[in-house]
Amino acid sequence: MKYTIIGAGIGGLTTALAFEQKGIDYELYERASELKEVGAGIWLAPNALQVFDKLNVLDEVQKAGNRMYQMTIGKKDMSSISDANLKKIEEKFGYTTVAIHRAKLQQILFDKIPSNKVHLGKSFSQYEIQNDQTLKVHFEDQSTCESDFLIGADGINSKVRKQLFPTSQIRYTGQTCWRGVSNLELPSDLHHRGFELWGDQLRFGFSRISKGKVYWFAVALAPENEKEDATQLKSNLLERYQSYDALVKDLIQATPDDKIIRNDINDLAPMKNWYKDQICLIGDAGHATTPNMGQGGAQAIEDAHYLSSIISKYTMKKAFTLFQEKRQKKVNQIVNKSWMIGKMGHWKYGTGLRNFIMKTTPSKVMLNQLIETYTIEMKV
């Protein structure tokens, strides 16, 4: 049985690597003609790292990134509202969250996959189910491939999903996000600490990802698809965050203008099914979430683990059904909770009460919530 994976993002690459480890026949197709250093940073929580450990790439990921031992939600002056001690998480799971450049992570995964199984410059067009029930996959360059099963790992704007479930809905949060990697070294006491600062219906987060490199993101309310002059982007951000701690402005200023990325924050309205017949969606293609819990990439990585484990043990009549049964409840909880956190971060009124509740929430409660999110079933 052969699987065709569409999309060489984090989910698609991890799935290919998991299939490789388990001897599952596959081919991976990616629309980009080459892997370039694009994007910004990502925080990899312990649930993702457990999978990478099993796939024998954890050491490389940890060396290429930066471990974090404390996560702080704070006010715009960097004073703390709520702190999470990740050393206790490390004691529980053996890992703490790693901040890394997305491009570095993608390259680590890509390099582990046999080159003859990866096809770049192949933009998915459509699939058709043939008379013998096999699939014929069409690409924009008029080429085709045949397969028994199709895995859509092509992101929130998935073409596979649009054909499979044409009524699926992408939801705009009302928020837009700027991301960048600044050429700046943080003070040593901030090397292993991640921040998200809330104030004036704005958010700003950052963490060190390697020596002299800091990943940051800025979130604000904005109309959907708002256009912004690229030449004014940095100056607009500096003005928007002028009341924040000086470090925030230093991070923005230390980022090359052409490396600041702006995207609206969307998610996917939870769907009843992620699969139909021989086609299954994973990661953002099936359950895109907002980034407020740092779980978008981690949930795609979990998908790769569960899907590969189930396929290797069960008949295909059951595999996609079991995969969805294993994953859907947890994923939907994360999608809904992440949406709620994003809304809370931009409240106009009631911020004092919000901050008080967060500040007085017992650390044990916060720890248990993190443990619940990071727990996965390694033996499926």
C-alpha positions in Angstrom: 0.0 0.0 0.0 1.4 3.4 -1.0 0.8 6.8 0.6 1.1 10.1 -1.1 1.8 13.0 1.3 1.1 16.5 0.1 3.1 19.3 1.8 6.6 19.4 3.2 5.9 21.5 6.2 6.5 20.3 9.8 3.5 17.9 9.7 4.3 16.4 6.3 8.0 16.0 7.0 7.4 14.4 10.4 4.9 12.0 8.8 7.3 11.1 6.1 10.0 10.4 8.7 7.6 8.4 10.8 6.6 6.4 7.8 10.2 5.8 6.9 11.0 4.5 10.4 8.0 2.1 10.3 8.6 0.9 6.7 5.4 2.4 5.3 5.6 3.1 1.5 5.2 6.8 0.7 6.2 9.7 -1.6 6.3 13.3 -0.4 5.3 16.2 -2.7 6.0 19.9 -2.0 5.0 22.9 -4.1 8.2 24.9 -3.3 11.0 24.3 -5.7 13.6 24.5 -2.9 13.7 24.9 0.9 14.5 28.4 1.7 15.1 30.1 5.1 11.7 31.6 5.4 9.4 32.1 8.4 10.4 33.0 11.9 10.5 30.9 15.1 8.5 28.1 16.7 8.2 26.9 20.3 8.3 23.1 20.5 6.6 21.8 23.6 7.4 18.4 25.2 4.7 16.5 23.4 6.4 17.4 20.1 9.8 16.5 21.6 8.7 13.1 22.7 7.9 12.3 19.1 11.2 13.7 17.9 13.0 11.6 20.4 11.3 8.5 19.1 12.3 9.5 15.5 15.9 10.0 16.6 16.1 13.7 15.7 15.7 15.2 19.2 19.5 15.9 19.8 19.8 17.8 16.6 16.6 19.8 17.3 17.8 20.7 20.8 21.3 21.7 19.6 19.9 23.9 16.8 17.4 25.6 19.2 17.3 27.0 22.7 15.8 25.4 25.8 13.3 27.5 27.8 12.8 26.9 31.6 10.3 29.7 32.3 7.3 31.1 30.4 6.0 34.5 31.6 2.8 36.3 30.7 3.5 39.9 31.7 2.4 43.5 31.4 3.9 45.8 28.8 6.6 46.9 31.2 7.6 43.2 31.5 6.4 42.8 35.1 4.9 39.4 35.6 1.2 38.5 35.6 1.7 34.7 35.5 4.7 32.4 35.4 5.1 28.8 34.4 8.1 26.9 35.8 9.1 24.6 33.0 11.8 22.8 35.0 9.0 20.9 36.7 7.8 19.9 33.2 11.3 18.7 32.4 11.3 16.6 35.5 8.0 15.0 34.5 8.7 14.4 30.7 12.4 14.6 30.4 12.2 17.7 28.1 11.5 21.4 28.3 10.2 23.6 25.5 12.7 24.4 22.8 12.6 27.6 20.7 14.0 27.1 17.2 13.9 28.8 13.8 11.3 27.1 11.7 13.6 26.8 8.7 16.2 25.0 10.8 13.7 22.6 12.1 12.4 22.0 8.5 15.9 21.4 7.3 16.7 18.9 10.0 13.6 16.8 9.2 14.1 17.2 5.4 17.7 15.9 5.6 16.6 12.7 7.3 14.3 11.7 4.4 15.7 9.8 1.4 16.0 12.2 -1.5 14.3 9.9 -3.9 11.1 10.0 -1.9 10.8 13.8 -1.9 9.6 15.7 -4.9 9.9 19.5 -4.9 8.2 21.9 -7.3 5.1 19.8 -7.3 2.0 21.9 -6.5 -1.1 19.8 -5.9 -4.0 20.4 -8.3 -6.6 17.7 -7.6 -7.1 14.0 -7.1 -9.4 11.5 -8.7 -10.6 8.1 -7.6 -10.1 5.6 -10.4 -12.3 2.6 -11.3 -10.0 0.2 -9.4 -10.3 2.5 -6.3 -6.7 3.7 -6.5 -6.0 7.4 -6.6 -4.6 9.5 -9.4 -3.0 12.7 -8.1 -2.7 15.7 -10.5 -0.1 18.5 -10.1 -0.1 22.0 -11.6 2.7 21.1 -14.0 0.4 18.5 -15.6 2.3 15.6 -14.1 0.5 12.9 -12.1 1.2 10.1 -9.7 -0.8 7.0 -8.6 -1.3 6.0 -5.0 -3.5 3.9 -2.7 -4.0 6.7 -0.1 -3.5 10.5 0.1 -2.4 12.4 3.2 -3.2 16.1 3.0 -0.6 18.0 5.0 -0.8 21.2 3.0 -1.7 23.7 5.7 -4.7 25.8 6.6 -5.3 26.7 2.9 -5.2 23.0 2.0 -6.2 22.3 -1.6 -6.7 18.7 -0.6 -9.3 19.8 2.0 -11.0 22.1 -0.4 -11.7 19.2 -2.7 -12.5 16.7 0.0 -14.6 19.0 2.2 -15.6 22.0 0.2 -17.8 23.5 2.9 -15.0 23.7 5.5 -14.6 27.2 6.9 -11.5 29.2 7.8 -12.2 31.7 10.6 -10.6 35.1 11.0 -9.9 35.9 14.7 -9.9 39.7 14.2 -6.2 39.8 14.9 -3.1 40.1 12.7 0.4 39.1 13.6 3.9 40.4 12.7 6.8 38.0 13.2 10.5 38.4 13.0 14.0 37.2 14.1 16.1 40.0 15.4 19.9 40.1 15.4 20.3 40.8 19.1 21.6 39.1 22.2 19.3 39.1 25.2 20.6 39.7 28.7 21.8 36.4 30.2 18.9 36.2 32.7 16.5 36.0 29.7 18.4 33.4 27.7 16.1 30.6 28.8 12.8 32.5 29.4 9.9 33.1 27.0 7.7 36.2 27.3 4.3 37.2 26.2 3.3 40.8 27.1 -0.3 41.9 27.2 -1.4 45.6 27.2 -3.5 48.1 25.3 -5.2 45.4 23.3 -1.8 44.4 22.0 0.4 41.5 22.6 4.1 41.0 22.1 6.1 37.8 22.7 9.7 36.8 22.3 12.4 34.2 23.2 16.0 33.5 22.3 16.3 30.8 19.6 20.1 30.7 19.2 23.1 32.8 20.0 22.5 36.4 18.9 19.0 35.5 17.5 15.6 36.3 19.1 12.3 35.2 17.7 9.5 37.7 18.4 5.8 38.2 17.4 3.4 41.1 17.7 -0.4 40.8 17.7 -3.0 43.5 17.2 -6.6 43.9 16.3 -7.0 44.7 12.6 -9.4 44.4 9.7 -9.1 41.2 7.7 -6.6 41.3 4.8 -5.5 44.9 5.7 -2.8 46.2 3.4 0.3 47.8 4.8 3.1 49.6 3.0 6.1 47.4 3.4 8.4 50.4 3.7 6.4 51.7 6.7 6.0 48.4 8.4 8.8 48.7 11.0 8.1 52.3 11.8 4.4 51.5 12.2 5.3 48.7 14.7 7.7 50.9 16.6 4.9 53.5 17.0 2.3 50.9 17.9 4.5 49.5 20.7 6.1 52.8 21.9 4.6 52.4 25.4 6.1 48.9 25.9 9.4 48.1 27.5 12.5 49.4 25.6 13.6 45.8 24.9 10.5 45.4 22.7 11.5 48.3 20.5 15.1 47.1 20.4 13.9 43.7 19.1 11.9 45.3 16.3 14.6 47.7 15.4 17.2 44.9 15.3 15.2 43.0 12.7 15.9 43.5 8.9 12.9 45.2 7.3 12.5 42.6 4.7 12.5 39.8 7.3 9.4 41.0 9.1 6.4 38.9 8.1 2.7 39.9 8.5 -0.1 37.4 8.5 -3.7 37.5 9.7 -4.4 34.9 12.5 -6.9 32.3 11.3 -8.0 28.9 12.4 -10.3 26.2 11.0 -13.8 25.7 12.3 -13.7 22.2 13.9 -14.9 19.6 11.4 -16.9 16.5 12.0 -14.5 14.4 9.9 -10.8 14.6 8.9 -11.0 11.8 6.4 -13.1 10.3 3.7 -12.5 7.1 1.7 -8.7 6.9 1.1 -7.9 10.6 1.9 -7.0 11.9 5.3 -6.1 15.4 6.6 -3.4 16.1 9.2 -2.1 19.2 11.0 -3.4 22.6 9.9 -5.1 21.0 6.9 -7.5 19.2 9.2 -7.5 21.2 12.4 -5.6 24.5 12.1 -5.5 26.3 15.5 -4.5 29.8 16.5 -0.9 30.1 18.0 -1.9 31.1 21.5 -1.0 27.8 23.1 2.1 27.2 21.0 0.5 23.9 19.9 -0.1 24.2 16.1 3.1 22.5 15.1 3.1 20.2 18.1 -0.4 18.8 17.1 0.8 18.2 13.6 3.8 16.3 15.0 1.4 14.3 17.2 -0.7 13.5 14.2 2.4 12.0 12.4 3.1 9.8 15.4 -0.4 8.5 15.9 -1.2 8.0 12.2 2.0 6.1 11.4 1.6 3.9 14.5 -2.0 3.1 13.7 -1.3 2.4 10.0 1.6 0.0 11.0 -0.8 -2.1 13.2 -4.3 -2.0 11.8 -6.0 -2.6 8.5 -6.7 0.4 6.4 -10.4 0.0 6.8 -9.9 1.0 10.4 -6.8 3.1 10.4 -8.2 6.6 9.5 -11.2 6.0 11.8 -9.0 5.0 14.7 -6.7 7.9 14.0 -9.5 10.4 14.3 -10.9 8.7 17.4 -7.5 9.0 19.1 -6.9 12.6 18.2 -10.1 14.6 17.7 -11.2 15.3 21.3 -7.8 16.7 22.4 -7.3 18.7 19.2 -10.7 20.3 19.4 -10.1 21.2 23.0 -6.9 23.0 22.0 -8.5 24.8 19.1 -11.3 26.1 21.3 -9.1 27.0 24.2 -6.5 28.7 22.0 -9.3 30.8 20.4 -10.5 31.9 23.9 -7.0 32.8 25.1 -6.5 35.0 22.0 -9.7 36.9 22.7 -8.8 37.4 26.4 -5.4 38.9 25.4 -7.2 41.7 23.5 -10.0 42.6 25.9 -10.7 46.3 26.1 -12.4 46.1 29.4 -12.0 43.8 32.4 -8.2 43.4 32.0 -7.6 44.1 35.7 -9.9 41.2 36.7 -8.3 39.0 34.0 -4.8 39.7 35.3 -5.8 39.1 38.9 -7.3 35.7 38.1 -4.2 34.7 36.2 -1.9 36.0 38.9 -3.7 34.1 41.7 -4.3 30.8 39.8 -2.3 28.2 41.8 0.9 27.1 40.1 -0.2 23.5 40.6 -3.4 24.1 38.5 -1.3 25.6 35.7 1.2 22.7 35.9 -1.6 20.2 35.6 -3.0 21.9 32.6 0.4 21.8 30.9 0.9 18.2 31.8 -2.5 17.3 30.3 -1.6 19.1 27.0 1.9 17.5 26.8 0.8 13.9 27.6 0.7 11.6 24.6 0.3 7.9 24.1 3.7 6.7 22.9 2.6 3.1 22.5 -0.5 3.3 20.3 
